[in-house]
Amino acid sequence: MNMKGILLVNLGSPRSTSVPDVREYLDEFLMDEKVIDYRWFFRALLVQGIILNTRPAKSAEAYKTVWTDEGSPLIVITQKIQKKLQKLVDVPVEIGMRYAQPSIEEGIQKLVNQGVSDIVLFPLYPQYAMSTTETVIEKAEEVRKKKFPGIKINYVQPFYNREIYIDCLAESIREKLPENFDALQFSYHGVPERHIFKTDPTNTCNLNDCCTRENNPSHQFCYRHQCFNVTNSVIKKLGLPKEKVMVTFQSRLGKDKWMEPYTDETLETIGKKGVKNLAIVCPAFVSDCLETLEEISVEGKHQFEHGGGENFHYIPCLNDEDRWIEVVKTLCEEKLNEFYLV
């Protein structure tokens, strides 16, 4: 019987907060055609000709504000998930990052070194997007074909609509939600609008009512729909009135049209509209990282207060909460069991 193993894959992080390390990381990240989907020449012109000459120093300073004694929060949290999961399953568990170290190839190699030939690879993204789930799977398949043609990989699919995940997220939010709040803001990582169109197999998306149509075949690839699906499912579990909840999208890059409304612009204006006590959560992430700890918890708080808000409460990601580890275990075991059915 073939030996099985689990590979948890997250986004990745620079090796350190030094400008050269941050530049190296951004180069690999932004030159991915699934992230900036221009033709190579124009992507290189933008990334290597413009962004890498200005952004690394600023990003390095931002990373310094969230870096821990153990290293990058994203890497450290993913390692904690790995260790907790390893105690619950009887197969080897390793981690890999889509960008930088430890790489997906390194993670697979560690499993292979332990005799594993059947791997469950878990992209740690609740929603599907070409810049997250899709690029992880493409990279893993590239590595498998080139370096490990004898192994098999089962992929855990986006779990945005799985009840066990929604229950987990809702309970986590419930425990951390302040008693008195005027609004709960769901801030998801943004993507360019064209990414939504590119992943729509029906070619009918209008970024409007198609997200709410029942049984729309594009939903399994529509990041926008999946974000709203998570929000609606969670607020139903929490019993919150829809008028106290908003959905926004953060982290836009460049001048292209990204999904709206924008998180930063919303934070700058809602204080003047009567929202004085705000709670905010980032369900596009399962692990806290630069985009949550610095962009939202620090910069977002400043934007909210500068715009007239008073009390800003950031709700952390699921990180290594035991209830989340149980969800990871369940989703991985489903895919492990598929190997036995072949």
MIMARVO-111968 format. One record per residue (C-alpha): x, y, z; residue number from 0; residue in three letters. Coordinates in steps of 0.001 Angstrom, whole numbers, plus 500000, padded with zeros to 6 digits. Each point is the difference from the previous one (the first is absolute). Layout:
X	Y	Z	NUM	ALA
...
This chain:
500000	500000	500000	0	MET
501330	503438	499044	1	ASN
500988	502298	502841	2	MET
498025	503212	500308	3	LYS
500832	503501	501217	4	GLY
498640	503541	500263	5	ILE
501498	503217	498651	6	LEU
498572	503280	501308	7	LEU
500656	502874	497587	8	VAL
499782	503674	500833	9	ASN
500969	503178	498134	10	LEU
503534	500542	501282	11	GLY
502119	502758	501462	12	SER
503423	501623	499613	13	PRO
502915	498299	501737	14	ARG
500510	503105	502108	15	SER
499051	503661	500173	16	THR
503084	501102	498083	17	SER
499335	501922	496804	18	VAL
501843	497445	497774	19	PRO
497965	497108	501441	20	ASP
496754	501900	499598	21	VAL
500946	500918	496422	22	ARG
500763	496344	499199	23	GLU
496641	498926	501423	24	TYR
498025	502690	498176	25	LEU
501749	499140	496752	26	ASP
498925	496365	500175	27	GLU
496503	500894	501211	28	PHE
499164	502805	497582	29	LEU
501619	498347	496985	30	MET
497542	497116	500319	31	ASP
497697	500358	496991	32	GLU
497085	498911	502162	33	LYS
500563	503020	502246	34	VAL
500779	502681	497437	35	ILE
498546	498516	496852	36	ASP
501699	502169	497392	37	TYR
502141	498546	497252	38	ARG
503534	499327	501254	39	TRP
501599	503107	498458	40	PHE
497470	502414	501475	41	PHE
499955	498157	503322	42	ARG
503791	500220	500220	43	ALA
499889	503666	499034	44	LEU
497530	500737	502781	45	LEU
501468	497758	502706	46	VAL
503744	500115	499368	47	GLN
500083	503407	498370	48	GLY
497748	501903	502394	49	ILE
498651	498156	503070	50	ILE
503270	498396	501118	51	LEU
501713	503385	499876	52	ASN
497572	501570	502460	53	THR
497928	497488	501962	54	ARG
502559	497700	501749	55	PRO
501254	502651	502428	56	ALA
496476	500977	500990	57	LYS
498891	496385	500302	58	SER
503095	499163	502068	59	ALA
499013	502674	502515	60	GLU
496479	498585	500131	61	ALA
501316	496470	500587	62	TYR
502104	501274	502892	63	LYS
496838	501087	501816	64	THR
498557	496469	500004	65	VAL
503142	497812	500079	66	TRP
500355	497833	503097	67	THR
503013	498565	501807	68	ASP
499181	496700	498290	69	GLU
499741	501597	496554	70	GLY
497216	500751	497550	71	SER
496533	499734	501623	72	PRO
498628	498141	496981	73	LEU
502761	497385	500080	74	ILE
499893	499638	503789	75	VAL
496219	499535	500054	76	ILE
500123	497468	497156	77	THR
502639	498052	501937	78	GLN
497736	500005	503066	79	LYS
497138	498641	497891	80	ILE
502327	497294	498700	81	GLN
501090	498946	503493	82	LYS
496474	499890	501365	83	LYS
498701	498085	496989	84	LEU
502866	497518	500232	85	GLN
498799	499029	503481	86	LYS
496547	499172	498614	87	LEU
500906	497936	496929	88	VAL
502153	496920	499461	89	ASP
501627	501139	496751	90	VAL
502918	502431	499549	91	PRO
499094	503702	499742	92	VAL
502278	502577	498382	93	GLU
499593	503599	498807	94	ILE
500901	501836	496810	95	GLY
499616	503568	498794	96	MET
498962	501110	496543	97	ARG
502712	502655	500102	98	TYR
503401	499969	501751	99	ALA
500919	497427	502628	100	GLN
499187	497303	500860	101	PRO
498871	499390	496428	102	SER
497369	497558	498794	103	ILE
502823	497919	498539	104	GLU
501753	499866	503378	105	GLU
496780	498944	501704	106	GLY
499399	497206	497509	107	ILE
503639	498879	500285	108	GLN
499697	499717	503795	109	LYS
496943	497790	499600	110	LEU
501668	497876	497319	111	VAL
503037	499578	502257	112	ASN
497622	498435	502548	113	GLN
498730	497516	497437	114	GLY
496840	501876	499011	115	VAL
498652	499449	496492	116	SER
496396	501234	500399	117	ASP
499696	503630	501108	118	ILE
497008	502043	501087	119	VAL
500899	503583	499187	120	LEU
497955	502613	501858	121	PHE
500123	503587	498631	122	PRO
499091	502023	503098	123	LEU
497555	502320	498211	124	TYR
496258	499801	500716	125	PRO
499013	501559	496664	126	GLN
501139	499181	496474	127	TYR
502024	502562	498024	128	ALA
502475	499713	497168	129	MET
502557	501818	502180	130	SER
499606	497543	502895	131	THR
498587	496501	499514	132	THR
500620	499858	496267	133	GLU
503647	501052	500138	134	THR
500713	497572	502864	135	VAL
498589	497065	498069	136	ILE
501804	500971	496788	137	GLU
503297	500355	501860	138	LYS
499557	496681	501804	139	ALA
499202	498227	496742	140	GLU
503035	501558	498336	141	GLU
502233	498786	502834	142	VAL
498397	496557	500027	143	ARG
500478	499446	496265	144	LYS
503609	501223	499993	145	LYS
501313	498575	503265	146	LYS
497564	497443	501388	147	PHE
498170	498282	497121	148	PRO
499284	496923	502107	149	GLY
497933	501690	502694	150	ILE
496276	500711	500039	151	LYS
498436	503205	501337	152	ILE
496434	500546	501174	153	ASN
499094	503646	500473	154	TYR
497708	501333	502703	155	VAL
497552	502244	498185	156	GLN
498911	503485	501187	157	PRO
497850	499504	503079	158	PHE
498170	503342	500163	159	TYR
496600	498259	499991	160	ASN
500778	497078	502304	161	ARG
497856	500091	503107	162	GLU
502835	498882	502267	163	ILE
502051	503003	498862	164	TYR
497106	502454	500318	165	ILE
499212	498708	503500	166	ASP
503661	500348	500954	167	CYS
500324	503533	498643	168	LEU
496687	501141	501484	169	ALA
500885	498726	503465	170	GLU
503437	501588	499829	171	SER
498439	503352	499090	172	ILE
497277	499632	502639	173	ARG
502590	499559	502754	174	GLU
501970	503081	498925	175	LYS
497179	502341	498983	176	LEU
499658	502933	502425	177	PRO
496622	500442	501674	178	GLU
499418	503475	498650	179	ASN
500776	500455	496328	180	PHE
498357	502093	497318	181	ASP
501237	497895	497083	182	ALA
501872	496797	499191	183	LEU
502183	500384	496929	184	GLN
501086	496949	497988	185	PHE
503166	501058	498180	186	SER
501120	497546	497320	187	TYR
503192	500178	497988	188	HIS
499159	501653	496714	189	GLY
500705	498825	496468	190	VAL
499790	501866	496695	191	PRO
496528	499785	498490	192	GLU
501449	498361	496898	193	ARG
501035	497000	502137	194	HIS
496332	499348	500706	195	ILE
499200	500064	496297	196	PHE
502978	497777	499144	197	LYS
498947	497238	502399	198	THR
496331	500035	498897	199	ASP
499404	496900	497836	200	PRO
496601	501333	498892	201	THR
501264	503390	498784	202	ASN
496840	501579	501414	203	THR
501324	501717	503131	204	CYS
498908	503617	500427	205	ASN
501292	500498	503565	206	LEU
496438	500507	501116	207	ASN
497038	497624	500241	208	ASP
501882	496941	498698	209	CYS
501570	499596	503451	210	CYS
496564	499440	501562	211	THR
498490	497707	497376	212	ARG
499419	496466	501208	213	GLU
501886	497125	498397	214	ASN
502215	502263	497927	215	ASN
502838	497810	498621	216	PRO
502426	502918	500309	217	SER
499649	500070	503788	218	HIS
502648	497336	500575	219	GLN
502553	502311	498350	220	PHE
498583	503393	501004	221	CYS
501973	501625	502793	222	TYR
497471	502809	500361	223	ARG
497058	497639	500428	224	HIS
501913	497909	502511	225	GLN
500862	503042	502126	226	CYS
496360	501049	500192	227	PHE
499002	496403	500650	228	ASN
502315	499813	503029	229	VAL
498708	503317	501329	230	THR
496337	499108	499628	231	ASN
500486	496553	501519	232	SER
501892	501375	502998	233	VAL
497593	502826	500794	234	ILE
497132	497508	499777	235	LYS
501775	497774	502521	236	LYS
500641	502996	502236	237	LEU
496472	501344	499617	238	GLY
501240	503452	499010	239	LEU
497834	502494	498116	240	PRO
501296	500597	496469	241	LYS
499929	503754	500506	242	GLU
502794	499674	502575	243	LYS
502291	498094	497611	244	VAL
502058	501167	497033	245	MET
502331	498300	497494	246	VAL
503086	501771	498636	247	THR
503192	499055	498151	248	PHE
503543	500953	500981	249	GLN
503594	499979	498739	250	SER
499471	501303	496484	251	ARG
503112	500609	497916	252	LEU
500476	502343	497059	253	GLY
497414	501989	498087	254	LYS
497898	497146	498617	255	ASP
496382	499646	501077	256	LYS
499814	497662	502983	257	TRP
496963	498587	501749	258	MET
498029	502599	501879	259	GLU
499267	501437	502484	260	PRO
503557	500622	501176	261	TYR
500837	499372	503655	262	THR
502221	503049	500476	263	ASP
497509	502432	498464	264	GLU
497204	498520	502094	265	THR
502010	500309	503208	266	LEU
500700	503638	499209	267	GLU
496318	500900	499620	268	THR
497802	497826	502227	269	ILE
500894	501929	503157	270	GLY
498314	503069	498562	271	LYS
496956	497874	499192	272	LYS
499417	499072	503640	273	GLY
502117	496857	500406	274	VAL
501972	500808	503130	275	LYS
500576	496438	501259	276	ASN
501313	497666	497321	277	LEU
500939	496319	500031	278	ALA
501869	498655	496979	279	ILE
500929	496482	498893	280	VAL
502004	498693	497005	281	CYS
498611	496600	498901	282	PRO
502073	499733	496822	283	ALA
502828	499041	502348	284	PHE
500155	497112	502477	285	VAL
503342	501222	501406	286	SER
500857	503508	501104	287	ASP
502614	501633	497800	288	CYS
501196	503384	498747	289	LEU
496641	500713	498336	290	GLU
498111	499528	503269	291	THR
502460	500975	502714	292	LEU
501367	503128	498311	293	GLU
497654	501015	497198	294	GLU
496800	499541	502020	295	ILE
500880	499932	503698	296	SER
502402	502967	499783	297	VAL
499368	501997	496814	298	GLU
496309	499183	499935	299	GLY
499568	501158	503574	300	LYS
501746	503259	499168	301	HIS
497767	500539	496956	302	GLN
496867	499313	502019	303	PHE
500950	502325	502850	304	GLU
501179	502708	497616	305	HIS
496597	499829	498311	306	GLY
498080	500563	503207	307	GLY
499760	496487	501420	308	GLY
500659	499379	503674	309	GLU
500342	496314	500936	310	ASN
501684	497632	497534	311	PHE
500063	496271	500787	312	HIS
501915	497597	497759	313	TYR
498871	496371	500252	314	ILE
502972	497647	499441	315	PRO
500026	497196	497423	316	CYS
499388	496377	500974	317	LEU
503774	499467	500297	318	ASN
500641	496870	502094	319	ASP
496710	499890	501915	320	GLU
499185	496404	500915	321	ASP
496593	500164	498307	322	ARG
501714	501010	496739	323	TRP
502528	497173	500272	324	ILE
497063	497594	500232	325	GLU
498615	501454	496751	326	VAL
503390	499592	498307	327	VAL
500142	496404	501237	328	LYS
496533	499198	498640	329	THR
500654	501544	496583	330	LEU
503338	498214	499680	331	CYS
498622	496636	501116	332	GLU
497283	500208	497343	333	GLU
502688	500225	497338	334	LYS
502164	497349	501671	335	LEU
497043	497617	499885	336	ASN
499645	500563	496252	337	GLU
503368	498287	499522	338	PHE
498580	496859	501603	339	TYR
497088	500007	497558	340	LEU
502201	499879	496904	341	VAL
